[in-house]
């Protein structure tokens, strides 16, 4: 079984997008509610025990994105994370079952 600390050499000083499952907001419409998961952006500085230590990004009162807030995230609370790069974000990989036909077609799987 891989432990979180085993990822440190690959991910240290990388900008990460981390989902811990907390909801950021709910979008209400006439007949449905869409819950939006909040994500944390930060540069991984270290892993100590079960904790990811990130220099996190936030939006200040003027709307400027700033860093410098060191946070400790219990790795057991993390649902998923990815490097922030040109390959997409976590929301890009969270598909609905309505995408099944497109995925199968792309992979050459016949129905």
C-alpha positions in Angstrom: 0.0 0.0 0.0 1.3 3.4 -1.0 1.6 6.0 1.8 1.1 9.7 1.1 4.7 10.4 2.0 5.8 8.3 -1.0 4.4 11.0 -3.3 6.6 13.7 -1.9 9.6 13.3 -4.3 7.3 13.6 -7.3 5.0 16.4 -6.0 7.2 18.6 -3.8 7.0 22.3 -4.9 4.2 21.5 -7.4 1.0 23.5 -7.5 -1.9 21.2 -6.6 -5.6 21.3 -6.8 -7.0 19.4 -3.7 -10.6 18.4 -3.1 -11.6 17.5 0.4 -15.3 17.2 -0.4 -16.5 20.3 1.3 -19.1 22.2 -0.6 -18.3 25.7 -1.8 -21.7 26.7 -3.0 -25.1 25.4 -4.1 -26.7 26.6 -7.3 -30.5 26.5 -7.1 -32.8 26.3 -10.1 -36.5 25.8 -10.3 -36.3 22.1 -10.2 -32.9 21.1 -8.9 -29.9 21.9 -6.7 -26.4 21.6 -8.0 -23.7 21.3 -5.3 -20.3 22.7 -6.1 -17.3 21.2 -4.3 -14.7 23.6 -3.0 -11.1 23.0 -3.9 -7.9 24.2 -2.4 -5.0 25.4 -4.5 -1.5 25.4 -3.1 2.1 24.5 -3.6 3.1 21.3 -1.7 5.9 22.1 0.7 6.1 18.9 2.7 4.4 15.8 3.9 4.7 15.2 7.7 3.0 12.0 8.9 -0.5 12.1 7.4 -0.5 15.8 6.7 0.1 17.6 3.4 1.6 21.0 4.0 0.6 23.5 1.4 1.4 27.2 0.8 -2.2 27.9 -0.2 -3.7 30.5 -2.5 -6.7 32.6 -1.6 -8.5 35.7 -2.9 -7.9 38.7 -0.7 -10.4 41.6 -0.1 -9.3 43.4 -3.2 -9.8 40.3 -5.4 -6.1 39.6 -5.8 -4.9 36.0 -5.6 -2.2 35.8 -2.9 -0.3 33.0 -1.3 1.5 32.7 2.0 -1.1 31.0 4.1 0.5 27.7 5.1 -2.2 25.0 5.7 -2.1 21.4 6.9 -4.5 19.0 5.3 -5.1 15.6 6.8 -4.4 13.2 3.9 -7.3 11.0 5.0 -9.7 13.9 4.3 -8.5 14.2 0.7 -10.9 12.8 -1.9 -8.6 13.5 -4.8 -6.0 15.9 -6.1 -4.1 16.7 -9.2 -1.2 18.8 -10.4 -2.3 22.1 -11.9 -1.1 21.9 -15.5 -2.5 22.0 -19.0 -4.0 18.5 -18.7 -7.3 19.7 -17.1 -8.7 20.1 -13.6 -10.6 17.9 -11.2 -13.9 19.2 -12.5 -12.9 18.0 -16.0 -12.7 14.4 -14.8 -15.9 14.3 -12.8 -18.2 13.0 -15.5 -21.8 12.0 -15.4 -23.2 8.7 -16.6 -24.5 10.6 -19.7 -20.9 10.6 -21.0 -20.7 6.8 -21.2 -21.4 6.6 -24.9 -18.8 9.3 -25.7 -16.1 7.5 -23.6 -16.9 4.1 -25.1 -16.7 5.6 -28.6 -13.4 7.3 -27.9 -12.0 4.0 -26.5 -13.4 1.9 -29.3 -15.7 -0.1 -27.1 -18.8 -1.3 -28.9 -22.2 -1.2 -27.2 
